[in-house]
Amino acid sequence: MTRKAMVLSLVVGIFCLVGRSLAAHHSGFYDHDHPVTLSGIVTKYEMTSPHGRILFDVKDERGNIVSWIAVTAPPQRLYRAGWNTKTLTAGDRITITGAPTTRPGIREMRMLKVVTPGGKTLSQGDE
């Protein structure tokens, strides 16, 4: 085997290993086939790396307050999609759509879009 062929094989092998790991990290825990839409009040908005988070409270079918977390895209992509650090603030009423986690007992979603208090719909720029 030539040196060029060995290097190429090594690069392809590493790409296959890393690619599978990244795909599992980004999609394995969320049910993208059954998105949910919830309305609630923002308790905290974090535009941090590697992923931002929107923490919000919603009322369940019994009227109890339950806390949810929406995981967002990385800040760089949110900035390109029109977001900034003041896009949401605690107390804002939002409607958010996302792919819920597949982990039982966890109230978390991968955010797909959010409707802000002013009625503006924001995505993550990945559509």
N, C-alpha and C positions, 0 to 999 in steps of 0.2 A: 504494500500500500504506500502510495507516495505521501510525502509530507503534506501536500495540499489537500489530499483526500482525507487524511487524518484530522487536520484542522477543521475541515468542513463537517466531518462527522461529529466532532466534539461540539462545534457551534450548534448544529442541529439538535444534538442530544440535550444540551443545556437549554435551548429554547423550548423544547418539548417539556422538560421538567418544570421550568419556570412558568410557562404558559398555562399548564394544568393547575399549578398552585394558585396563580392569580385568578383564573376562572373560578376555582372553588371558593376563594376568598370573597369574590364579589357577587356570586350568584347562589351559592349553595344553601344559604340560610333563609332565602326569601322566596315567596310564592308569587312569581310574576304573572302567573295565569289567572290569579284571583285577587286583583287589587281591591282595596277598600278605600272609602272616602269617609272622613270624620271631620266634624266641626268642633272646635274647642278654643281654649284660651292658652296663649303662649305663656309658659312660665320661665323659659330661658332659651336664648338663641346663641349658639356657639359657632363661629366661623373659624374652625381650627383644622389643622392637618392631622391625619390624612383625610378625614371626612368631617364635615360640619354636622351639627345636631340641632334639631328643634325639639325642645321638651314642651309638651302641652298637655292640658287636662281636658277630658271630655266627660260627659255624663253617659253612663251606661243605661240599659233599658229599665233599670230600677231607680234611676235618678242619682245613683252614687257617682262620685267623682273618681275617675281612674286616670292615671298618668301614663302617657305614651311618649315614646322617643321616635323621631323620624331622622334617619341617617341620610345625609345629603352627599352630593358630589364634593370633591376637593374644592377649597376656596378659589383656586385659579380658574376653574371652570365656572363656578358660580359668578365670579367677577365678570367673566366674558359674557355670561347670560343676563347681566344687568343687576346682579345682587351687590350689596355692600354690607358692612358691619351693622348698619342701622336699618336694614330692610325690614326686620321684625324686632319688636321689643316686647318685654313682659307685659301682659295685659291685652295684647292684640287678639282679636277674635279672628280665627283663620278657618278655612276649609282646606283640608289636605288630603291628597290621594297618594297612595303608595302600595308597595308590595309588602304584605305582612310577613313577619318571620314565621318559619316553620317550627321553631323551637317552642314547645308547650309552656304555657304560663308566662311568656314574655310578651309584653306589649311594645313591640318595636316594628318599624316598617322602613323600607328603603323608599324615600320620597321620590315621587314622580312629578308632582306639581302641587302648587299651593296657591290659594286665592287669598290675597292680602285684605286687610280691613277696607282699603279703598276700592276693592273689586278687581284689582289687577291680578291676572293669572301669570305666575312665574314658573318656568321649568328649570331644569338644571343644565340646559344647553346640550342634552345628549339625545335629542329626538331626531 
